[in-house]
Amino acid sequence: MDKTFLVLIGIACLTVTLLIALEFNRVCEFINLDYLSQINSTQDINGFIDVTIETGLFTGYDACYYCWGDIDNDNYPDLFVTRHTYTPSLLYHNLRNGTFREVFKNSGIKTGGSVPFEDDRHIDKHGCAFGDFDNDGLLDLYVSNGAKIGQSFEYNQLYRNLGNDSFSDVAPILGVQDPFGGGRNVAWADFNNDGLLDLFIANAPREDNPSVLFENNGINFSIYQKFQNESLYQPNGEVNWFGDSYGLWTDINNDGYMDLAVFSKKNGGILSIFQNSRAIGFQLTHRYFTTAFSFADFNQDGCYDILLANVVEKPTQNRNNSPHQLLINDCKGNYSTVLSLISDNVVSTAIAIEDFDNDGDPDIYLQNMDGKNVLYQNYGEFNFKKVMDKTLISA
């Protein structure tokens, strides 16, 4: 699979996931969608029509994470949704007519993990990602579990796609269960360009089981490198176990090898960028204290720049008045700040970047914790102006 395609999927998934998981101190919160049954699901809201019920994608309570993938190669994306507690996950098969059929029950995907918790109800599922790890032409599925809030262990699953909406867990024999990790986000990429997808698991902060990169050798997987979460410790020295972690692949220096960005929302948020040095592994080259981030090519030179929200020099600093910063990549993996945006005394918890006006320049949308969200329209040459249209900016 083309690496650029994988990067674009990763960026899209991370952006949307951050927008859904706004302001969460944990990777999941229990979202009750029962209100959908009380409104007209075809109601036009700001130009969008809610068709959740009509398409068959009503998930109900406790949805945690999701991933798209064409599991049957019919060129229509299917959908897997993890459920955090008490209820099974969901696998939706795209029927190619604008609707989906839920097929989890007979798919072979387990309700809980390999080692049930004491009450057999706290399923604790979190991240997921589709990827064809065995190069058989069918997308396989990796599912990460939360290790009971860092207090116990729970095996992750790697489901080999058998075709006909059927999967089989091969994680035990391939060595990718990572039982003590407290799994959050999952990301596939071929980091060593050997034609085989490797697997990064972003784990919640846990001192003895950090995030981990597994290398695929074509027969099984082995640990290539572990990434200690630098935001594990609070300023007072106590260990903070809770929080989101995300991993995102991108080639920051255009050398043809995928580099890795790891973000944790602990202690206000830390972004660590690891450059793929191949023979000596991944080396930490950049660290930013920021509440949110997003990659995009702002100057159209073919290299990924970074937008950082509420940047501070130390994690203990107040974020409310800290600026947003746009960092431009020199295409060798070196970043320099070219623009600072005033944060208006609010903390931004997520960033979405897209060319909403189709002028060829990426625009910026910031989701804010306290106050209205902000849309910055890009007029070129790093000239941004706020768009105050009430249909675009909501409280």
C-alpha positions as CSV (number, residue, x, y, z in Angstrom):
1,M,0.0,0.0,0.0
2,D,1.3,3.5,-0.9
3,K,2.9,5.2,2.1
4,T,1.4,8.5,1.3
5,F,-2.0,7.0,1.4
6,L,-1.2,5.6,4.9
7,V,-0.1,9.0,6.1
8,L,-3.2,10.6,4.8
9,I,-5.4,8.0,6.5
10,G,-3.5,8.6,9.7
11,I,-3.9,12.3,9.6
12,A,-7.6,12.1,8.8
13,C,-8.2,9.5,11.5
14,L,-6.3,11.4,14.1
15,T,-7.9,14.8,13.3
16,V,-11.4,13.3,13.4
17,T,-10.7,11.3,16.5
18,L,-9.4,14.4,18.3
19,L,-12.5,16.3,17.3
20,I,-14.7,13.5,18.8
21,A,-12.6,13.1,21.9
22,L,-12.5,16.8,22.7
23,E,-11.5,17.8,26.2
24,F,-11.4,14.2,27.4
25,N,-8.9,13.4,30.2
26,R,-9.4,9.8,29.2
27,V,-9.4,8.3,25.8
28,C,-13.1,7.5,26.0
29,E,-16.1,9.0,27.6
30,F,-19.6,7.5,27.5
31,I,-21.6,9.3,24.8
32,N,-25.3,8.7,24.9
33,L,-26.7,9.1,21.5
34,D,-30.3,8.4,22.5
35,Y,-31.2,11.9,21.5
36,L,-31.1,10.8,17.9
37,S,-34.4,9.0,18.4
38,Q,-36.0,12.2,19.6
39,I,-35.2,14.4,16.6
40,N,-35.8,14.3,12.8
41,S,-32.7,12.5,11.6
42,T,-32.9,14.2,8.2
43,Q,-32.8,17.7,9.8
44,D,-30.5,20.1,7.9
45,I,-28.0,21.5,10.4
46,N,-25.6,24.1,8.9
47,G,-25.6,22.4,5.6
48,F,-25.2,18.9,6.8
49,I,-27.9,16.2,7.1
50,D,-27.9,13.7,9.9
51,V,-28.5,10.3,8.3
52,T,-27.2,8.1,11.1
53,I,-30.4,6.1,11.6
54,E,-31.2,5.7,7.9
55,T,-27.7,4.3,7.2
56,G,-27.9,1.8,10.1
57,L,-24.9,3.3,11.9
58,F,-26.7,4.1,15.2
59,T,-24.2,2.8,17.8
60,G,-26.1,3.7,20.9
61,Y,-24.2,4.1,24.2
62,D,-20.5,3.7,24.9
63,A,-18.9,4.1,21.5
64,C,-15.1,4.7,22.1
65,Y,-13.1,4.6,18.9
66,Y,-13.6,3.7,15.2
67,C,-11.7,2.8,12.1
68,W,-12.7,2.5,8.4
69,G,-11.4,-0.2,6.1
70,D,-12.6,-2.0,2.9
71,I,-12.7,-5.5,4.4
72,D,-14.1,-7.3,1.3
73,N,-12.4,-5.3,-1.5
74,D,-15.6,-4.0,-3.1
75,N,-14.2,-0.4,-3.0
76,Y,-16.7,0.6,-0.3
77,P,-15.3,1.3,3.2
78,D,-16.6,-0.7,6.1
79,L,-16.6,0.4,9.7
80,F,-15.4,-1.0,13.0
81,V,-16.5,0.7,16.3
82,T,-15.0,-0.3,19.7
83,R,-17.1,-0.1,22.8
84,H,-15.4,0.7,26.1
85,T,-17.4,-1.2,28.7
86,Y,-20.4,-3.5,29.0
87,T,-21.3,-3.8,25.4
88,P,-19.8,-5.6,22.4
89,S,-18.0,-3.7,19.7
90,L,-19.6,-3.2,16.3
91,L,-18.6,-4.2,12.7
92,Y,-20.6,-2.6,10.0
93,H,-20.5,-4.0,6.4
94,N,-21.1,-1.4,3.7
95,L,-24.0,-2.6,1.5
96,R,-23.1,-0.2,-1.3
97,N,-26.5,1.5,-1.3
98,G,-25.9,4.1,1.4
99,T,-26.7,1.7,4.3
100,F,-24.7,-0.7,6.5
101,R,-25.4,-4.1,8.1
102,E,-24.0,-4.9,11.5
103,V,-22.1,-8.3,11.3
104,F,-20.1,-8.4,14.5
105,K,-21.9,-11.5,16.0
106,N,-20.6,-14.0,13.5
107,S,-17.3,-12.3,12.6
108,G,-15.1,-14.1,15.1
109,I,-14.2,-10.8,16.8
110,K,-14.3,-11.3,20.6
111,T,-16.6,-9.4,22.9
112,G,-13.9,-9.0,25.5
113,G,-10.2,-9.6,25.6
114,S,-8.3,-12.9,26.0
115,V,-8.3,-12.6,29.8
116,P,-11.7,-11.5,31.1
117,F,-11.8,-9.1,34.0
118,E,-13.3,-10.3,37.3
119,D,-16.8,-9.1,36.6
120,D,-16.5,-10.1,32.9
121,R,-18.2,-6.8,32.0
122,H,-15.4,-4.2,31.9
123,I,-14.3,-4.9,28.3
124,D,-12.1,-1.8,28.2
125,K,-11.6,-1.7,24.4
126,H,-10.0,1.4,22.9
127,G,-8.1,1.8,19.6
128,C,-8.3,0.0,16.3
129,A,-6.7,0.1,12.9
130,F,-7.1,-1.9,9.6
131,G,-3.9,-3.0,7.7
132,D,-2.9,-5.9,5.5
133,F,0.0,-7.2,7.6
134,D,0.3,-10.5,5.7
135,N,0.0,-9.1,2.2
136,D,-2.8,-11.5,1.2
137,G,-4.9,-8.6,-0.2
138,L,-7.4,-8.5,2.7
139,L,-7.4,-5.9,5.4
140,D,-6.7,-7.3,8.9
141,L,-7.7,-5.6,12.1
142,Y,-5.8,-4.7,15.3
143,V,-7.7,-3.9,18.5
144,S,-6.1,-2.5,21.6
145,N,-7.4,-2.8,25.1
146,G,-6.9,-0.6,28.2
147,A,-5.4,-3.0,30.7
148,K,-8.1,-2.1,33.3
149,I,-7.0,1.5,33.7
150,G,-3.4,0.5,34.1
151,Q,-4.1,-1.7,37.1
152,S,-4.2,-5.1,35.5
153,F,-3.5,-6.7,32.1
154,E,-5.6,-7.4,29.0
155,Y,-4.4,-8.9,25.8
156,N,-4.8,-7.0,22.5
157,Q,-6.0,-8.8,19.4
158,L,-4.8,-9.0,15.8
159,Y,-7.6,-10.3,13.7
160,R,-6.5,-11.9,10.4
161,N,-9.2,-11.4,7.7
162,L,-10.4,-14.7,6.5
163,G,-12.9,-13.3,4.0
164,N,-16.7,-13.3,4.1
165,D,-16.8,-10.9,7.1
166,S,-14.8,-13.5,9.2
167,F,-11.7,-12.9,11.4
168,S,-9.4,-15.0,13.5
169,D,-7.2,-13.7,16.4
170,V,-3.6,-14.5,15.6
171,A,-2.0,-12.1,18.2
172,P,-0.9,-14.9,20.5
173,I,1.1,-16.7,17.9
174,L,2.5,-13.6,16.3
175,G,3.6,-11.9,19.5
176,V,1.6,-8.7,19.5
177,Q,-0.6,-9.0,22.5
178,D,1.1,-6.3,24.6
179,P,-1.0,-7.2,27.7
180,F,0.2,-4.6,30.2
181,G,0.3,-1.7,27.7
182,G,-2.9,0.1,28.3
183,G,-3.5,0.5,24.6
184,R,-5.0,3.6,23.1
185,N,-4.3,4.6,19.5
186,V,-3.0,2.1,16.9
187,A,-1.1,2.9,13.7
188,W,0.3,0.7,10.9
189,A,3.2,1.7,8.6
190,D,6.2,0.1,6.8
191,F,8.9,2.0,8.7
192,N,11.8,0.0,7.2
193,N,10.5,-0.2,3.6
194,D,10.7,-4.0,3.4
195,G,7.1,-4.3,2.0
196,L,5.6,-5.5,5.3
197,L,3.4,-3.4,7.6
198,D,4.8,-2.8,11.1
199,L,2.7,-1.8,14.1
200,F,2.9,1.1,16.6
201,I,0.7,0.9,19.7
202,A,0.3,4.2,21.7
203,N,-0.2,3.2,25.3
204,A,-1.5,5.3,28.1
205,P,1.2,6.4,30.5
206,R,2.4,3.4,32.5
207,E,5.9,3.4,33.8
208,D,6.9,-0.2,33.1
209,N,5.0,-0.5,29.8
210,P,5.4,2.4,27.4
211,S,4.3,2.8,23.8
212,V,5.8,0.2,21.6
213,L,6.7,-0.4,17.9
214,F,6.5,-4.0,16.6
215,E,8.5,-5.0,13.5
216,N,6.9,-7.4,11.1
217,N,9.4,-9.9,9.7
218,G,6.9,-11.8,7.6
219,I,6.6,-14.7,10.0
220,N,5.8,-13.0,13.3
221,F,6.4,-9.7,15.1
222,S,9.1,-8.6,17.5
223,I,9.6,-5.5,19.6
224,Y,11.7,-3.0,17.7
225,Q,11.6,0.0,20.1
226,K,9.8,1.3,23.1
227,F,8.9,4.9,23.6
228,Q,8.6,6.1,27.2
229,N,5.9,8.7,27.7
230,E,7.6,11.8,28.9
231,S,4.4,13.2,30.3
232,L,4.1,10.3,32.7
233,Y,5.2,12.4,35.7
234,Q,3.3,15.3,37.1
235,P,5.2,18.4,38.4
236,N,4.9,17.1,41.9
237,G,6.6,13.9,41.0
238,E,3.5,11.7,41.3
239,V,2.7,9.3,38.5
240,N,-0.4,10.2,36.5
241,W,-1.7,7.0,34.8
242,F,-4.7,8.5,33.0
243,G,-4.9,10.1,29.6
244,D,-4.9,9.8,25.8
245,S,-1.9,8.8,23.7
246,Y,-1.8,9.0,19.9
247,G,0.8,7.9,17.3
248,L,1.0,9.3,13.8
249,W,3.3,8.3,11.0
250,T,4.7,10.9,8.6
251,D,8.0,11.5,6.7
252,I,9.2,14.8,8.1
253,N,12.6,15.0,6.3
254,N,11.6,13.5,2.9
255,D,14.1,10.7,3.0
256,G,11.5,8.1,2.0
257,Y,11.3,6.6,5.5
258,M,8.4,7.1,7.9
259,D,9.0,9.1,11.0
260,L,6.8,9.0,14.1
261,A,4.9,11.6,16.1
262,V,3.7,10.7,19.5
263,F,1.2,12.9,21.4
264,S,0.0,12.7,24.9
265,K,-2.5,14.9,26.6
266,K,-0.9,14.5,30.0
267,N,0.0,17.6,31.9
268,G,-1.4,19.9,29.3
269,G,0.0,17.9,26.3
270,I,3.4,16.9,24.9
271,L,4.2,16.2,21.3
272,S,7.4,14.2,20.6
273,I,8.7,13.7,17.1
274,F,11.0,10.7,16.5
275,Q,13.1,10.7,13.3
276,N,13.6,7.3,11.7
277,S,17.4,6.9,11.7
278,R,17.1,3.3,10.5
279,A,20.3,1.6,11.8
280,I,20.1,3.3,15.2
281,G,16.3,3.3,15.5
282,F,14.0,6.3,16.2
283,Q,15.7,9.4,17.7
284,L,13.8,12.2,19.5
285,T,14.4,15.3,17.4
286,H,11.6,17.6,18.5
287,R,9.5,18.1,21.6
288,Y,6.7,20.6,22.0
289,F,4.5,21.4,25.0
290,T,1.2,21.9,23.2
291,T,-2.5,21.1,23.7
292,A,-3.1,19.9,20.1
293,F,-1.3,19.7,16.8
294,S,-1.8,18.9,13.1
295,F,0.4,18.4,10.1
296,A,-0.3,20.1,6.8
297,D,1.6,21.6,3.9
298,F,1.0,25.4,4.4
299,N,3.5,26.7,1.9
300,Q,2.9,24.1,-0.9
301,D,6.5,22.8,-1.0
302,G,5.5,19.2,-0.6
303,C,6.7,18.9,3.0
304,Y,4.6,18.6,6.2
305,D,4.5,21.7,8.4
306,I,3.1,21.7,11.9
307,L,0.4,23.8,13.6
308,L,0.7,23.8,17.4
309,A,-2.0,25.0,19.8
310,N,-1.3,26.9,23.0
311,V,2.4,26.5,23.0
312,V,4.4,27.0,26.2
313,E,8.1,26.5,27.1
314,K,7.4,24.4,30.3
315,P,4.5,22.0,31.0
316,T,3.7,23.8,34.2
317,Q,2.9,27.1,32.5
318,N,-0.7,28.4,32.1
319,R,-2.0,27.6,28.6
320,N,-4.8,30.1,28.4
321,N,-2.8,33.0,27.0
322,S,-0.2,31.0,25.2
323,P,-0.1,31.5,21.4
324,H,-0.8,29.0,18.6
325,Q,2.3,28.6,16.4
326,L,2.8,27.6,12.8
327,L,6.1,25.9,12.2
328,I,7.4,25.5,8.6
329,N,9.4,22.5,7.6
330,D,12.6,23.1,5.5
331,C,12.0,19.6,4.0
332,K,14.9,18.3,6.0
333,G,13.0,17.9,9.2
334,N,14.0,21.2,10.7
335,Y,11.1,23.5,11.8
336,S,11.0,27.3,12.3
337,T,8.2,29.4,13.6
338,V,6.8,31.8,10.9
339,L,3.5,32.8,12.6
340,S,1.9,33.1,16.0
341,L,-1.9,33.3,16.4
342,I,-3.5,34.9,19.5
343,S,-5.3,32.3,21.6
344,D,-7.9,34.8,23.0
345,N,-7.5,33.4,26.5
346,V,-8.9,30.0,25.6
347,V,-7.4,26.5,25.3
348,S,-7.7,24.7,22.0
349,T,-8.2,21.0,22.4
350,A,-8.3,19.9,18.7
351,I,-7.3,21.2,15.3
352,A,-8.8,20.4,11.8
353,I,-7.0,21.7,8.7
354,E,-8.8,21.7,5.3
355,D,-9.3,24.0,2.3
356,F,-12.9,24.9,3.0
357,D,-13.1,27.6,0.4
358,N,-11.3,25.6,-2.4
359,D,-8.7,28.3,-3.1
360,G,-5.8,25.9,-2.8
361,D,-4.7,27.1,0.7
362,P,-5.2,25.1,3.9
363,D,-7.5,26.8,6.4
364,I,-7.5,26.2,10.2
365,Y,-10.4,25.3,12.5
366,L,-9.7,25.3,16.3
367,Q,-12.0,23.5,18.8
368,N,-11.8,25.5,22.1
369,M,-12.5,24.3,25.6
370,D,-13.9,27.6,26.9
371,G,-15.5,29.9,24.4
372,K,-16.4,29.7,20.7
373,N,-14.5,27.7,18.2
374,V,-12.5,29.6,15.7
375,L,-12.1,29.3,11.9
376,Y,-9.1,31.0,10.3
377,Q,-9.3,31.5,6.6
378,N,-6.0,31.3,4.7
379,Y,-5.4,34.1,2.2
380,G,-1.9,32.9,1.3
381,E,1.6,33.9,2.3
382,F,0.8,33.1,6.0
383,N,-2.0,35.6,6.1
384,F,-5.0,34.3,8.2
385,K,-8.2,36.0,9.1
386,K,-10.9,34.9,11.5
387,V,-14.2,33.9,9.9
388,M,-17.0,35.1,12.2
389,D,-19.9,33.4,10.3
390,K,-22.2,32.0,13.0
391,T,-22.9,28.9,10.9
392,L,-19.3,28.0,11.0
393,I,-18.4,28.9,14.6
394,S,-20.4,27.4,17.4
395,A,-20.1,27.6,21.1
